[in-house]
Amino acid sequence: MQRRWRKPMNRKEVIDWQEAGVVSTGKSPFCKLRSVPIRAVKIKSGFWQPRIEINKSQSLMDMFDLLQERGAIDNFRIAAGKKKGKHGGFLGSDSDLYKWIEAVAFALQSENIPKLSKILEKTVDEVIEAQQNDGYLVTDFIFGKRVKERLQDLGRNHEFYCAGHLIQAAVAHYRATGSSRLLDVARHFADYLVATFGPGRRQGHSGHPELEMAMVELYRTTGDTRYLDFAGYLLAGLNFAFLKYLSGHAVRVAYMCSGVADYYAETGDKKMLETLKRLWEDMTSSKIYITGGIGSRYEGETFGEPFELPNMRAYTETCAAIGNIFWNWRMLQLNGKTCFADLMETILYNGFLSGVSLDGLKYFYRNPLASSGIMVHQPYYEPDGMKYSYKEPPSGSTAARQRWHGCYCCPPNAARMLASLPGYFYSISDEGVWIHLYDNSQLDWHLDNGKKISLIQQTHYPWEGTVDITVLPEEEMEFSLFLRIPNWCRQASIYLNGIRVSQIPSPGSYLKLKRRWEKGDTVHLEMEMPVVLFECDPQVRENLSSVAIQRGPLVYCLESIDNPDVSIPDLQLLINSQNPGQNFTLEFRSDFLGGVSILRGKGVLFSTHWKRPLYQPMKKQSVSTKEVQVTAIPYYAWANRGASQMEVWLPWHASTKTL
């Protein structure tokens, strides 16, 4: 279609496109922290850099090929009248392409990648040409049998959801290129929705929240208050302020809460903030896994009852983990509280990262905390299918990541998370610079007074707890440096220019270092990183008398491929109840699973010689035991070497001697 002329943005009202963060809070009146742009942070060789590079060089191209093969791009060509055919893909599959566009745009904010840039712009052309004259753009309802269903079933048809992802992709593209050509398309669709729905007009609300946070970000990008007002209208329709606890589809809930946090950042609606806090407490007290995963039920991909946290049947969708990161990042920007950064880190290293294979080409839809090695019944999708499936998986199917899922939401979501990750490391406030995440990186940005500053991190985190920071202001000046002391760190010490700081770091807090900084000042942070065995609230019945192994931010698991002579379900960890952490020895192996620290300990195999029937009267059992060596690996790395048994929560057996 022919593009309509649009009045240029009033740049006095908005942040320059090159200075906007992943979530642009620079002018948000109710945010304590302000995000920094992706382009201001360089992730260097360490933990995250290889994963980000694989995402750029392998994942994004493979996704593009798959999206082409499965019809996601052809849908736009057919909608534009350039091609004939039937709609391909899952309902709402436009959003998969939009997430891919957003991921590439985030990658281009880090560096110029000519090959990806060329493909991106050609793909944007396809989207532009498919838009209808009135602004509508959801290919499911532009051609084919669903045309008459357009905007008729907003609860199920994902039209608002697709619109939200289009807007987010367009904003990211604009911030990557400075070109508003895709942003114009997004605004045209947004204007159509604003003119169609709202007070005094047709009523309608999304069945899958996403448009809410997109509309707020569009307001931040353009300065057009209609978009902020529309986000408020959508949220009012969800009766958010009256919610008492979390329930329902985990991804939708996390996206809803993210949108509410965005809306509060611009409006200061106290009822919204009170509800956000209440729901966050409900989640963290009884509805979240130790990995940061959420959504325990297969049925509806939903939250369960309090303490309903099964391990093998954990749904814990990868998209839900990403949504939880979004929510916690926004809460962190509101008030700078460490609990949100701590949870964000837990999810990143565990519940999110487990969703992506080490080669960046395969993905989990769900991330269980235990596995028999056989694929569990998937009632909502089949990995290589294109439609809803209620069939059992083929005999012998293994619990493995898949290159393609019929519902392809998780892979491009993971790609945009990895591509945007540099934007989550640092923030700025009136007082100075905040460091949220630790890895080899460099920040090149400026304070509120416009003075430039660079920070350089050097570390072997998360395998070691030491971090060295070099501070490089353009001139001597006073400001504060805030260092996150994770809640898992029970003891830490800090040295400034080689001299120990008298302040005692407190776990789960930001330590504030205020001084006149000179070029070349150094900060050395030492965080003790012992092995810790975690217990669970006894109301989670499945984890009674069991422990989970954690070191630093990483949750560990036992996988049968590393313990070939052990039946994982029959194993109990052998631990010294007086000092559980001393039971393990640590070994970093650079040549194993991309470079990991493994833990070695001891366990006991119990055999009761149980014979049929399934149930029988209780009697004295003949029990045999066998002491064995066990090896634990980071949970995120499991299922990268074929089918295997795996467990995070393990029964334990006490030993009074040093092991």
C-alpha positions as CSV (number, residue, x, y, z in Angstrom):
1,M,0.0,0.0,0.0
2,Q,1.0,3.6,-0.4
3,R,2.5,5.1,2.8
4,R,0.7,8.0,4.3
5,W,2.5,11.2,5.3
6,R,3.0,11.5,9.0
7,K,3.9,14.7,10.9
8,P,7.5,14.4,12.2
9,M,7.9,13.4,15.8
10,N,8.4,16.2,18.3
11,R,11.9,15.3,19.5
12,K,11.7,17.7,22.4
13,E,9.1,15.3,24.0
14,V,11.0,12.1,23.5
15,I,14.4,10.6,24.0
16,D,16.6,10.5,20.9
17,W,16.4,7.2,19.1
18,Q,20.1,6.5,19.8
19,E,19.8,7.1,23.5
20,A,16.8,4.9,24.3
21,G,17.2,1.7,26.2
22,V,15.3,-1.6,25.7
23,V,12.6,-0.1,27.8
24,S,13.0,3.6,27.5
25,T,12.6,5.0,31.0
26,G,14.8,8.1,30.6
27,K,11.8,10.5,30.8
28,S,9.5,8.3,32.9
29,P,8.6,10.4,35.9
30,F,7.9,7.5,38.3
31,C,11.1,5.6,37.6
32,K,14.1,5.8,39.9
33,L,16.5,4.3,37.4
34,R,17.0,5.1,33.7
35,S,17.9,2.4,31.2
36,V,21.0,2.8,29.0
37,P,20.9,1.9,25.3
38,I,22.1,-1.5,24.0
39,R,24.8,0.3,21.9
40,A,26.4,1.8,25.0
41,V,27.3,-1.7,26.4
42,K,29.8,-4.1,24.9
43,I,29.8,-7.6,26.2
44,K,33.3,-9.1,26.0
45,S,34.6,-12.6,26.1
46,G,33.1,-14.4,29.1
47,F,29.9,-16.2,29.9
48,W,27.3,-14.3,27.9
49,Q,29.4,-13.2,24.9
50,P,29.5,-16.6,23.2
51,R,25.8,-17.0,23.5
52,I,25.1,-13.6,22.2
53,E,27.4,-14.2,19.2
54,I,25.8,-17.6,18.4
55,N,22.5,-15.9,18.5
56,K,23.7,-13.4,15.9
57,S,25.6,-15.7,13.7
58,Q,23.5,-18.9,13.9
59,S,20.2,-18.6,15.6
60,L,18.7,-15.6,13.8
61,M,19.6,-17.0,10.3
62,D,18.2,-20.4,11.1
63,M,15.0,-18.9,12.4
64,F,14.6,-16.8,9.3
65,D,15.0,-20.0,7.1
66,L,12.4,-21.8,9.2
67,L,10.0,-18.9,9.1
68,Q,10.3,-18.9,5.3
69,E,9.8,-22.7,5.1
70,R,6.8,-22.7,7.3
71,G,5.0,-19.8,5.5
72,A,5.3,-17.0,8.1
73,I,6.7,-14.6,5.5
74,D,4.6,-15.9,2.6
75,N,1.5,-14.9,4.7
76,F,2.5,-11.2,4.3
77,R,3.2,-11.7,0.5
78,I,-0.3,-13.2,0.1
79,A,-1.9,-10.5,2.2
80,A,-0.2,-7.9,-0.1
81,G,-1.6,-9.7,-3.2
82,K,1.9,-10.6,-4.4
83,K,1.3,-14.4,-4.1
84,K,-1.6,-16.8,-3.8
85,G,-2.0,-19.5,-1.2
86,K,-3.4,-20.5,2.1
87,H,-2.4,-19.1,5.5
88,G,0.5,-21.1,7.0
89,G,1.3,-21.5,10.7
90,F,-0.2,-21.3,14.1
91,L,-2.9,-18.6,14.9
92,G,-1.1,-15.4,15.5
93,S,2.1,-16.5,13.8
94,D,2.7,-12.9,12.6
95,S,4.1,-12.3,16.0
96,D,6.9,-14.8,15.5
97,L,8.2,-12.8,12.5
98,Y,7.8,-9.6,14.5
99,K,9.9,-11.0,17.4
100,W,12.5,-12.1,14.8
101,I,12.6,-8.5,13.5
102,E,12.9,-7.2,17.0
103,A,15.7,-9.6,17.8
104,V,17.7,-8.6,14.6
105,A,17.1,-4.9,15.4
106,F,18.5,-5.4,18.9
107,A,21.5,-7.1,17.5
108,L,22.1,-4.2,15.1
109,Q,22.0,-1.8,18.0
110,S,25.1,-3.6,19.3
111,E,27.0,-3.7,16.0
112,N,26.6,-3.4,12.2
113,I,25.9,-6.8,10.6
114,P,25.5,-6.2,6.9
115,K,24.0,-9.6,6.1
116,L,21.4,-9.4,8.8
117,S,20.7,-5.8,8.0
118,K,20.0,-6.6,4.4
119,I,17.6,-9.4,5.2
120,L,15.9,-7.4,7.9
121,E,15.1,-4.5,5.5
122,K,13.7,-6.9,2.8
123,T,11.5,-8.5,5.5
124,V,10.3,-5.0,6.6
125,D,9.4,-4.4,3.0
126,E,7.1,-7.5,3.1
127,V,5.4,-6.2,6.2
128,I,4.9,-2.7,4.9
129,E,3.3,-4.0,1.7
130,A,0.8,-6.2,3.5
131,Q,-0.8,-3.4,5.6
132,Q,-4.3,-2.6,4.6
133,N,-5.5,0.9,3.7
134,D,-7.2,1.4,7.1
135,G,-4.1,0.4,9.0
136,Y,-5.1,-3.2,9.9
137,L,-2.4,-5.8,9.7
138,V,-2.9,-9.3,11.0
139,T,-2.5,-11.7,8.1
140,D,-4.8,-14.4,9.6
141,F,-7.8,-12.1,8.9
142,I,-6.7,-10.4,5.7
143,F,-7.2,-13.4,3.4
144,G,-8.6,-16.9,3.6
145,K,-11.4,-18.4,5.6
146,R,-11.0,-16.1,8.6
147,V,-11.6,-12.7,6.9
148,K,-15.1,-12.4,8.4
149,E,-13.7,-13.0,11.9
150,R,-11.6,-9.8,11.9
151,L,-11.8,-8.2,15.4
152,Q,-14.7,-10.5,16.3
153,D,-13.1,-12.6,19.0
154,L,-10.3,-10.6,20.6
155,G,-10.1,-13.1,23.5
156,R,-8.9,-15.9,21.3
157,N,-7.7,-14.5,18.0
158,H,-4.5,-12.8,19.1
159,E,-5.0,-9.7,17.0
160,F,-4.1,-7.3,19.7
161,Y,-1.2,-9.6,20.6
162,C,0.1,-9.4,17.0
163,A,-0.3,-5.6,17.0
164,G,1.7,-5.4,20.2
165,H,4.6,-7.3,18.7
166,L,4.5,-5.3,15.5
167,I,4.8,-2.1,17.6
168,Q,7.7,-3.5,19.7
169,A,9.5,-4.6,16.5
170,A,9.0,-1.3,14.9
171,V,10.3,0.6,17.9
172,A,13.4,-1.6,18.1
173,H,13.9,-1.1,14.3
174,Y,13.7,2.6,14.7
175,R,16.2,2.6,17.5
176,A,18.5,0.5,15.5
177,T,18.4,2.5,12.2
178,G,16.8,5.9,12.8
179,S,14.3,5.1,10.0
180,S,10.6,5.4,10.9
181,R,9.4,3.4,7.9
182,L,8.3,0.4,10.0
183,L,7.3,2.7,12.9
184,D,4.9,4.4,10.5
185,V,3.2,1.1,9.8
186,A,3.0,0.4,13.6
187,R,1.5,3.8,14.2
188,H,-1.0,3.4,11.4
189,F,-2.2,0.2,13.0
190,A,-2.2,1.7,16.5
191,D,-4.2,4.7,15.3
192,Y,-6.7,2.4,13.7
193,L,-7.1,0.5,17.1
194,V,-7.3,3.8,19.1
195,A,-10.0,5.1,16.7
196,T,-12.0,1.8,16.8
197,F,-11.9,0.9,20.5
198,G,-12.1,2.8,23.8
199,P,-14.5,4.9,25.9
200,G,-17.5,5.9,23.8
201,R,-16.5,3.6,21.1
202,R,-16.4,-0.2,20.6
203,Q,-15.3,-2.1,23.6
204,G,-12.6,-4.7,23.3
205,H,-9.7,-6.2,25.3
206,S,-6.9,-8.6,24.5
207,G,-7.1,-12.2,25.5
208,H,-3.3,-12.2,25.5
209,P,-1.7,-9.1,27.0
210,E,1.2,-7.6,25.0
211,L,-0.3,-4.6,23.4
212,E,-0.4,-2.8,26.7
213,M,3.4,-2.5,27.2
214,A,3.8,-1.9,23.4
215,M,1.5,1.1,23.5
216,V,3.4,2.6,26.4
217,E,6.7,2.2,24.6
218,L,5.1,3.7,21.5
219,Y,4.1,6.7,23.6
220,R,7.6,7.0,24.9
221,T,8.9,6.9,21.4
222,T,6.5,9.4,19.8
223,G,5.2,11.5,22.7
224,D,1.6,10.8,21.5
225,T,-0.5,10.6,24.7
226,R,-3.3,8.7,22.9
227,Y,-1.2,5.6,23.0
228,L,-0.6,5.9,26.8
229,D,-4.3,6.5,27.3
230,F,-5.1,3.4,25.2
231,A,-2.8,1.3,27.4
232,G,-4.7,2.5,30.4
233,Y,-8.0,1.7,28.8
234,L,-6.8,-1.9,28.0
235,L,-5.5,-2.4,31.6
236,A,-8.8,-1.1,33.1
237,G,-10.6,-3.7,31.1
238,L,-8.5,-6.4,32.8
239,N,-9.6,-5.1,36.3
240,F,-6.0,-5.3,37.2
241,A,-6.1,-3.2,40.3
242,F,-8.6,-5.6,42.0
243,L,-6.5,-8.8,41.5
244,K,-5.6,-10.5,44.8
245,Y,-3.3,-13.3,43.5
246,L,-1.7,-14.7,40.3
247,S,-3.7,-17.1,38.2
248,G,-4.2,-18.0,34.6
249,H,-1.8,-18.4,31.7
250,A,1.7,-17.6,32.9
251,V,3.0,-15.8,29.9
252,R,-0.1,-13.6,29.7
253,V,0.1,-12.7,33.4
254,A,3.8,-11.8,33.1
255,Y,3.1,-9.6,30.0
256,M,0.2,-8.0,31.8
257,C,2.3,-7.2,34.8
258,S,5.0,-5.8,32.6
259,G,2.5,-3.5,30.9
260,V,1.2,-2.4,34.2
261,A,4.7,-1.5,35.4
262,D,5.2,0.5,32.2
263,Y,1.9,2.3,32.7
264,Y,2.7,3.1,36.4
265,A,6.2,4.5,35.3
266,E,4.4,7.1,33.3
267,T,1.3,7.8,35.4
268,G,2.1,7.0,39.0
269,D,-1.2,5.1,39.5
270,K,-0.7,3.9,43.1
271,K,-3.4,1.2,43.0
272,M,-1.5,-0.3,40.1
273,L,1.7,-0.4,42.0
274,E,0.1,-1.9,45.1
275,T,-1.3,-4.7,43.0
276,L,2.0,-5.3,41.2
277,K,3.7,-5.7,44.6
278,R,0.9,-8.0,45.9
279,L,1.1,-10.2,42.8
280,W,4.9,-10.3,42.9
281,E,4.8,-11.4,46.6
282,D,2.2,-14.1,45.7
283,M,4.4,-15.4,43.0
284,T,7.7,-15.5,44.9
285,S,6.2,-16.9,48.1
286,S,4.4,-19.9,46.6
287,K,4.3,-20.1,42.8
288,I,7.8,-20.0,41.4
289,Y,10.4,-22.7,40.8
290,I,13.9,-22.4,42.2
291,T,15.0,-21.9,38.6
292,G,12.8,-18.8,38.3
293,G,10.4,-20.7,36.0
294,I,6.7,-20.0,36.4
295,G,3.5,-21.7,35.2
296,S,3.3,-25.2,36.7
297,R,0.2,-26.6,34.9
298,Y,-0.1,-28.1,31.5
299,E,-3.8,-27.3,31.5
300,G,-3.9,-23.8,30.0
301,E,-0.2,-23.3,30.5
302,T,-1.2,-21.7,33.8
303,F,-0.1,-21.0,37.4
304,G,-1.3,-23.6,39.8
305,E,-2.5,-23.3,43.4
306,P,0.0,-22.1,46.0
307,F,2.8,-24.6,46.4
308,E,1.6,-26.6,43.4
309,L,5.1,-27.0,41.9
310,P,5.6,-30.5,40.3
311,N,9.0,-31.2,38.9
312,M,8.6,-33.7,36.0
313,R,5.3,-32.2,35.0
314,A,6.4,-28.6,35.4
315,Y,5.3,-26.6,32.4
316,T,7.5,-23.6,33.0
317,E,7.3,-22.3,29.4
318,T,10.4,-20.5,28.1
319,C,8.2,-17.5,27.1
320,A,7.0,-17.3,30.7
321,A,10.6,-17.1,32.0
322,I,11.2,-14.3,29.5
323,G,8.0,-12.5,30.6
324,N,9.1,-12.8,34.2
325,I,12.4,-11.1,33.2
326,F,10.5,-8.3,31.6
327,W,8.4,-7.8,34.7
328,N,11.3,-7.8,37.1
329,W,13.4,-5.5,34.9
330,R,10.6,-3.0,34.9
331,M,10.1,-3.2,38.7
332,L,13.8,-2.7,39.2
333,Q,13.7,0.5,37.1
334,L,10.8,1.8,39.3
335,N,12.5,1.6,42.6
336,G,16.1,0.1,42.4
337,K,15.3,-2.7,44.8
338,T,17.7,-5.7,44.6
339,C,15.1,-8.4,44.9
340,F,14.0,-7.7,41.4
341,A,17.6,-7.8,40.0
342,D,18.3,-11.0,42.0
343,L,15.2,-12.8,40.5
344,M,16.0,-11.5,37.1
345,E,19.5,-13.0,37.4
346,T,18.1,-16.3,38.6
347,I,15.8,-16.6,35.6
348,L,18.5,-15.6,33.1
349,Y,21.0,-18.3,34.3
350,N,18.5,-21.0,34.9
351,G,14.8,-21.0,33.8
352,F,15.5,-18.9,30.6
353,L,18.8,-20.3,29.5
354,S,17.7,-23.9,29.8
355,G,15.3,-23.1,27.0
356,V,18.2,-22.7,24.4
357,S,20.6,-25.4,23.3
358,L,24.3,-24.8,23.5
359,D,24.5,-24.5,19.7
360,G,21.7,-22.0,19.6
361,L,19.6,-24.0,17.1
362,K,17.1,-25.9,19.3
363,Y,14.7,-24.9,22.0
364,F,12.6,-26.1,24.9
365,Y,9.0,-25.0,25.0
366,R,8.7,-26.3,28.6
367,N,11.5,-26.6,31.1
368,P,10.9,-29.3,33.6
369,L,13.0,-29.8,36.8
370,A,13.0,-33.6,36.4
371,S,13.0,-35.9,33.4
372,S,12.9,-39.7,32.7
373,G,14.5,-39.0,29.3
374,I,11.2,-39.7,27.5
375,M,9.0,-36.9,26.2
376,V,6.1,-36.1,28.4
377,H,2.7,-35.8,26.7
378,Q,2.4,-32.3,25.1
379,P,-1.3,-31.4,25.0
380,Y,-1.0,-28.0,23.3
381,Y,1.4,-28.4,20.4
382,E,3.6,-30.9,18.6
383,P,7.2,-30.1,17.8
384,D,7.0,-30.7,14.1
385,G,3.3,-30.0,13.7
386,M,1.4,-27.0,12.4
387,K,-1.8,-27.4,14.4
388,Y,-3.2,-28.2,17.8
389,S,-2.4,-31.8,18.8
390,Y,-3.8,-34.0,21.5
391,K,-1.8,-37.0,20.3
392,E,0.7,-38.8,22.4
393,P,4.3,-38.4,21.1
394,P,5.7,-41.2,19.0
395,S,6.9,-44.2,20.9
396,G,10.5,-43.7,22.0
397,S,10.5,-39.9,21.6
398,T,13.1,-38.3,23.9
399,A,12.9,-35.2,26.0
400,A,14.9,-33.0,23.8
401,R,14.9,-29.4,22.5
402,Q,13.4,-29.0,19.1
403,R,14.5,-26.9,16.1
404,W,10.8,-26.2,15.3
405,H,7.7,-26.0,17.3
406,G,4.2,-25.8,15.8
407,C,3.6,-22.9,18.2
408,Y,6.9,-21.1,17.5
409,C,6.6,-18.4,20.1
410,C,9.6,-19.4,22.3
411,P,12.5,-19.5,19.9
412,P,12.3,-15.9,18.5
413,N,11.4,-14.7,22.0
414,A,14.6,-16.3,23.3
415,A,16.5,-14.6,20.4
416,R,15.3,-11.1,21.2
417,M,16.1,-11.7,24.9
418,L,19.7,-12.6,24.1
419,A,20.1,-9.8,21.5
420,S,18.8,-7.2,24.0
421,L,20.8,-8.6,27.0
422,P,23.5,-5.8,27.0
423,G,20.7,-3.3,27.8
424,Y,20.1,-5.1,31.1
425,F,23.5,-4.7,32.7
426,Y,23.5,-1.1,33.8
427,S,21.2,1.8,34.7
428,I,21.7,5.5,35.5
429,S,20.0,7.5,38.3
430,D,20.2,11.0,39.7
431,E,23.0,9.7,42.0
432,G,25.2,7.8,39.5
433,V,25.7,4.4,37.9
434,W,24.1,1.0,38.9
435,I,25.6,-2.4,38.0
436,H,23.0,-5.1,37.9
437,L,24.7,-8.0,36.2
438,Y,28.3,-9.1,36.2
439,D,30.3,-10.3,33.2
440,N,33.2,-9.0,31.1
441,S,31.8,-5.8,29.7
442,Q,32.3,-2.2,29.0
443,L,29.8,0.7,29.5
444,D,30.4,3.9,27.5
445,W,27.7,6.4,28.5
446,H,27.1,9.6,30.3
447,L,25.7,10.8,33.6
448,D,22.7,13.2,33.9
449,N,25.1,16.2,33.7
450,G,26.2,15.0,30.3
451,K,29.7,14.1,31.4
452,K,31.0,10.9,29.8
453,I,31.9,7.8,31.8
454,S,33.2,4.4,31.0
455,L,33.2,1.3,33.3
456,I,35.1,-1.9,32.5
457,Q,34.2,-5.1,34.2
458,Q,36.7,-8.1,34.3
459,T,35.5,-11.3,35.9
460,H,35.1,-15.1,35.6
461,Y,31.5,-14.8,36.8
462,P,29.4,-16.9,37.4
463,W,32.1,-19.5,38.0
464,E,34.0,-17.2,40.4
465,G,32.8,-14.5,42.6
466,T,35.5,-11.8,42.0
467,V,34.8,-8.8,39.8
468,D,37.2,-6.0,39.0
469,I,35.8,-2.7,37.8
470,T,37.8,0.1,36.3
471,V,36.2,3.6,36.4
472,L,37.0,6.0,33.6
473,P,35.2,9.4,33.9
474,E,36.1,12.0,31.3
475,E,37.1,14.2,34.2
476,E,37.3,14.0,37.9
477,M,33.8,14.2,39.3
478,E,31.6,13.1,42.2
479,F,28.9,10.5,41.7
480,S,27.9,7.1,43.3
481,L,28.6,3.6,42.0
482,F,26.0,1.1,43.0
483,L,27.2,-2.6,43.2
484,R,24.6,-5.3,43.5
485,I,25.3,-7.8,46.3
486,P,23.2,-10.8,45.4
487,N,21.0,-12.4,48.0
488,W,22.8,-15.7,47.5
489,C,26.1,-14.1,48.6
490,R,26.3,-14.3,52.4
491,Q,29.7,-12.6,52.7
492,A,31.4,-10.1,50.4
493,S,34.2,-7.6,50.6
494,I,35.1,-4.6,48.5
495,Y,38.4,-2.9,47.8
496,L,38.8,0.6,46.4
497,N,42.2,1.2,44.7
498,G,43.5,-1.7,46.7
499,I,42.2,-0.6,50.1
500,R,39.4,-2.5,51.8
501,V,36.2,-0.4,52.1
502,S,34.9,-0.2,55.7
503,Q,31.3,-0.6,54.5
504,I,30.0,-4.1,55.2
505,P,28.1,-5.4,52.1
506,S,24.6,-6.7,53.0
507,P,23.2,-9.7,51.0
508,G,20.4,-8.6,48.7
509,S,21.3,-4.9,48.5
510,Y,23.1,-2.4,46.4
511,L,26.3,-1.1,48.0
512,K,26.7,2.6,47.4
513,L,30.2,4.0,46.8
514,K,30.1,7.8,46.7
515,R,33.2,9.7,46.0
516,R,35.1,12.0,43.6
517,W,36.1,9.5,40.9
518,E,39.3,9.8,38.9
519,K,40.3,8.2,35.7
520,G,41.7,4.7,36.5
521,D,40.1,4.2,39.9
522,T,39.5,0.5,40.6
523,V,36.9,-1.4,42.5
524,H,37.5,-5.1,43.5
525,L,34.5,-7.0,44.6
526,E,34.9,-10.4,46.2
527,M,31.7,-12.5,46.7
528,E,32.0,-15.8,48.5
529,M,30.5,-18.5,46.3
530,P,30.1,-21.8,48.3
531,V,28.0,-24.7,47.3
532,V,24.6,-24.4,49.0
533,L,21.9,-27.0,49.5
534,F,18.5,-25.5,49.4
535,E,15.4,-26.9,51.1
536,C,11.9,-26.2,50.1
537,D,8.8,-25.1,52.0
538,P,7.2,-28.4,53.2
539,Q,3.9,-27.4,51.6
540,V,5.5,-28.3,48.3
541,R,4.9,-32.0,49.0
542,E,6.9,-33.3,46.1
543,N,10.1,-31.8,47.5
544,L,9.8,-33.1,51.0
545,S,13.2,-34.4,52.4
546,S,14.9,-33.2,49.3
547,V,17.5,-30.6,48.5
548,A,18.5,-28.6,45.4
549,I,22.2,-27.7,44.7
550,Q,23.1,-24.1,44.0
551,R,26.4,-22.3,43.6
552,G,26.2,-18.5,43.0
553,P,23.3,-17.8,40.6
554,L,23.4,-21.3,39.1
555,V,21.1,-24.1,40.0
556,Y,22.6,-27.6,39.4
557,C,21.1,-30.9,38.4
558,L,22.1,-34.5,38.1
559,E,21.9,-36.0,34.6
560,S,22.3,-39.7,34.0
561,I,24.8,-39.3,31.2
562,D,27.3,-38.0,33.8
563,N,26.3,-40.7,36.2
564,P,26.1,-43.8,34.0
565,D,26.0,-46.4,36.8
566,V,23.3,-44.5,38.8
567,S,19.6,-44.6,38.5
568,I,18.8,-41.0,39.3
569,P,15.3,-41.7,40.7
570,D,16.8,-44.2,43.2
571,L,19.6,-41.9,44.4
572,Q,20.0,-40.0,47.6
573,L,22.7,-37.4,48.1
574,L,25.1,-38.3,50.9
575,I,25.7,-35.1,52.9
576,N,27.2,-34.0,56.1
577,S,24.2,-32.5,58.0
578,Q,26.6,-30.3,60.1
579,N,28.2,-28.7,57.0
580,P,26.3,-29.6,53.8
581,G,28.4,-27.5,51.5
582,Q,31.6,-29.4,52.2
583,N,30.3,-32.5,50.5
584,F,31.3,-31.3,47.0
585,T,34.5,-30.6,45.1
586,L,34.6,-28.1,42.3
587,E,36.2,-28.4,38.9
588,F,36.1,-26.0,36.1
589,R,36.3,-27.7,32.7
590,S,36.7,-25.3,29.7
591,D,36.3,-28.2,27.2
592,F,33.0,-29.4,28.6
593,L,29.5,-28.1,27.7
594,G,30.9,-24.8,26.5
595,G,33.0,-24.4,29.7
596,V,31.3,-25.1,33.1
597,S,32.1,-25.7,36.7
598,I,31.0,-29.2,37.7
599,L,30.4,-30.5,41.2
600,R,31.4,-33.9,42.4
601,G,30.0,-35.5,45.5
602,K,28.7,-38.7,46.9
603,G,25.3,-40.4,47.0
604,V,23.7,-43.6,48.2
605,L,21.6,-45.9,46.0
606,F,18.8,-47.6,47.9
607,S,17.0,-50.7,46.7
608,T,14.0,-52.2,48.5
609,H,13.7,-55.2,46.2
610,W,10.1,-54.2,45.7
611,K,8.0,-56.8,43.8
612,R,4.5,-56.6,42.4
613,P,1.7,-55.7,43.1
614,L,1.8,-51.9,42.9
615,Y,0.3,-51.7,46.5
616,Q,0.9,-54.1,49.4
617,P,0.6,-54.0,53.2
618,M,3.5,-52.2,54.9
619,K,6.1,-54.5,56.4
620,K,9.8,-54.6,57.2
621,Q,11.7,-54.3,54.0
622,S,15.0,-55.7,53.1
623,V,17.1,-52.7,52.0
624,S,20.4,-52.7,50.3
625,T,22.6,-49.6,49.9
626,K,25.5,-48.7,47.7
627,E,27.7,-45.6,48.0
628,V,28.4,-44.0,44.6
629,Q,30.2,-40.9,43.2
630,V,27.9,-38.3,41.6
631,T,28.5,-35.4,39.3
632,A,26.3,-32.4,39.0
633,I,26.2,-29.9,36.1
634,P,24.5,-26.5,35.7
635,Y,20.8,-27.0,35.1
636,Y,20.8,-24.9,31.9
637,A,23.2,-27.3,30.2
638,W,21.1,-30.5,30.6
639,A,19.8,-32.4,27.5
640,N,22.6,-31.2,25.2
641,R,24.0,-34.7,24.8
642,G,21.0,-36.9,24.0
643,A,18.3,-38.4,26.1
644,S,18.9,-38.8,29.8
645,Q,17.3,-38.9,33.2
646,M,17.6,-35.6,35.1
647,E,16.6,-34.2,38.5
648,V,17.1,-30.9,40.3
649,W,15.5,-31.9,43.7
650,L,17.2,-34.9,45.3
651,P,16.4,-36.8,48.5
652,W,19.3,-36.7,50.9
653,H,20.9,-39.1,53.4
654,A,22.8,-37.9,56.4
655,S,26.4,-38.7,57.1
656,T,28.3,-37.4,60.2
657,K,31.8,-37.8,58.7
658,T,33.6,-35.5,56.3
659,L,33.2,-36.8,52.8
